[in-house]
Amino acid sequence: MKKAIDIMTKDVVTVQKNTTVAELANLLATHNIGGTPVVDAQGQLLGVVTESDLIDQTKKLHIPTVVTILDSVIYLENPDRMEKEMLKMAGTTVGDIFTENPQTVAEDTSLEEIATIMSEKNIHTLPVVCNSKLIGVIGKQDIIKTLIP
């Protein structure tokens, strides 16, 4: 049975939190990738940043519906979520827009478990870590390649 280490991409394109949004967009376009891990100077995984994070920057701001009852404001939507959206839209670096604590797998995770995680959690790219250090990534194309005899 194949494991993460057998199918992962080992030469990973990464960024750091201080990478600008413009540099990130250029990197994703140049390498034709949909996202990349965010690491610190020691290669420790901090999170991931994706095309969706960039798209979130350019979307229209949805103002949540509120109700006022007896001088109390009641949000009909989560105000914390709105705050996160506003911060992401105003972001200028990867550190402003990336997703922290992403789903990861270990190098000995089975192909079946990886496929299940990706399918059930709608994840396109999974970082592979060993002792919190990034050692590779697995994308949907890596899974598809295992189906070719």
C-alpha positions as CSV (number, residue, x, y, z in Angstrom):
1,M,0.0,0.0,0.0
2,K,1.4,3.4,-1.0
3,K,2.1,6.0,1.7
4,A,2.5,9.8,1.6
5,I,6.3,9.5,1.2
6,D,5.8,7.5,-2.0
7,I,3.6,10.0,-3.8
8,M,4.4,13.4,-2.3
9,T,6.2,16.2,-4.2
10,K,9.5,16.8,-2.4
11,D,10.7,19.9,-4.2
12,V,8.1,22.2,-2.7
13,V,7.6,25.9,-3.6
14,T,7.1,27.8,-0.3
15,V,6.6,31.3,0.9
16,Q,7.2,33.1,4.2
17,K,4.8,35.4,6.0
18,N,6.6,38.5,4.8
19,T,6.1,37.6,1.1
20,T,3.9,40.3,-0.6
21,V,0.6,39.5,-2.1
22,A,1.9,40.6,-5.5
23,E,4.9,38.2,-5.2
24,L,2.6,35.4,-4.1
25,A,0.3,36.0,-7.1
26,N,3.3,36.0,-9.5
27,L,4.7,32.8,-7.9
28,L,1.4,30.9,-8.1
29,A,1.0,31.9,-11.8
30,T,4.6,31.2,-12.7
31,H,4.6,27.7,-11.2
32,N,1.0,27.0,-12.2
33,I,0.0,26.0,-8.7
34,G,-3.1,26.8,-6.7
35,G,-1.5,27.3,-3.3
36,T,1.7,26.9,-1.3
37,P,2.8,26.2,2.2
38,V,3.9,29.1,4.4
39,V,7.0,28.3,6.4
40,D,9.4,30.1,8.8
41,A,13.1,30.4,8.2
42,Q,13.7,26.9,9.7
43,G,11.2,25.2,7.4
44,Q,8.6,24.8,10.1
45,L,5.1,24.8,8.6
46,L,3.0,27.8,9.7
47,G,0.1,27.4,7.3
48,V,-1.0,27.5,3.7
49,V,-2.0,30.2,1.3
50,T,-4.1,29.6,-1.8
51,E,-5.7,31.2,-4.8
52,S,-8.9,31.4,-2.8
53,D,-7.1,33.6,-0.2
54,L,-6.1,35.9,-3.1
55,I,-9.7,35.9,-4.5
56,D,-11.1,36.7,-1.0
57,Q,-9.1,39.9,-1.2
58,T,-10.9,41.2,-4.2
59,K,-14.5,40.2,-3.3
60,K,-17.2,42.6,-2.2
61,L,-17.6,43.0,1.5
62,H,-20.8,41.5,2.7
63,I,-22.2,43.7,5.5
64,P,-23.9,41.4,8.0
65,T,-27.6,41.9,8.9
66,V,-28.2,43.3,12.4
67,V,-31.3,43.7,14.5
68,T,-31.6,46.4,17.1
69,I,-33.8,45.5,20.1
70,L,-34.0,47.7,23.2
71,D,-30.8,49.5,22.2
72,S,-29.0,46.2,21.8
73,V,-27.4,45.2,18.5
74,I,-27.8,41.6,17.6
75,Y,-25.7,40.3,14.7
76,L,-27.5,37.7,12.6
77,E,-24.1,36.5,11.4
78,N,-20.8,35.9,13.1
79,P,-19.0,39.3,13.7
80,D,-15.7,37.4,14.2
81,R,-16.0,36.0,10.6
82,M,-16.6,39.5,9.3
83,E,-13.6,40.9,11.1
84,K,-11.4,38.1,9.6
85,E,-12.8,38.8,6.1
86,M,-12.0,42.5,6.5
87,L,-8.5,41.8,7.6
88,K,-7.9,39.4,4.7
89,M,-9.2,42.0,2.2
90,A,-6.9,44.6,3.5
91,G,-3.9,42.3,3.6
92,T,-0.6,43.2,1.9
93,T,1.5,40.2,2.8
94,V,1.0,36.4,3.0
95,G,1.0,36.8,6.8
96,D,-2.2,38.8,6.5
97,I,-4.1,36.3,4.4
98,F,-2.8,32.8,5.0
99,T,-4.6,30.0,6.8
100,E,-2.9,28.8,10.0
101,N,-2.9,25.3,11.3
102,P,-3.8,23.5,8.1
103,Q,-4.7,19.8,7.9
104,T,-1.5,17.9,7.4
105,V,-0.4,14.3,7.1
106,A,2.6,12.3,8.2
107,E,5.0,10.6,5.8
108,D,3.5,7.2,6.7
109,T,-0.1,8.1,6.1
110,S,-1.8,5.7,3.7
111,L,-3.0,6.7,0.2
112,E,-6.6,5.8,1.2
113,E,-6.5,8.0,4.3
114,I,-5.0,10.9,2.2
115,A,-7.8,10.5,-0.4
116,T,-10.4,10.4,2.3
117,I,-9.2,13.6,4.0
118,M,-8.9,15.4,0.7
119,S,-12.4,14.3,-0.4
120,E,-14.3,14.8,2.9
121,K,-12.6,18.2,3.8
122,N,-12.5,19.5,0.2
123,I,-8.7,20.0,0.4
124,H,-6.7,20.3,-2.8
125,T,-3.2,20.2,-1.3
126,L,-2.0,18.5,1.8
127,P,1.3,19.4,3.5
128,V,3.4,16.4,4.6
129,V,5.2,17.1,7.8
130,C,7.8,15.3,10.1
131,N,8.2,16.9,13.5
132,S,6.3,20.0,12.3
133,K,8.8,20.5,9.5
134,L,7.5,20.5,5.9
135,I,9.0,17.6,3.9
136,G,6.6,17.6,1.0
137,V,3.1,18.2,-0.4
138,I,0.4,16.0,-1.9
139,G,-2.0,17.4,-4.5
140,K,-4.9,15.8,-6.2
141,Q,-2.7,15.2,-9.3
142,D,-0.4,13.1,-7.1
143,I,-3.4,10.9,-6.2
144,I,-4.5,10.6,-9.8
145,K,-1.1,9.6,-10.9
146,T,-1.3,6.5,-8.6
147,L,-4.3,5.3,-10.7
148,I,-2.1,5.0,-13.9
149,P,-0.7,1.5,-14.3
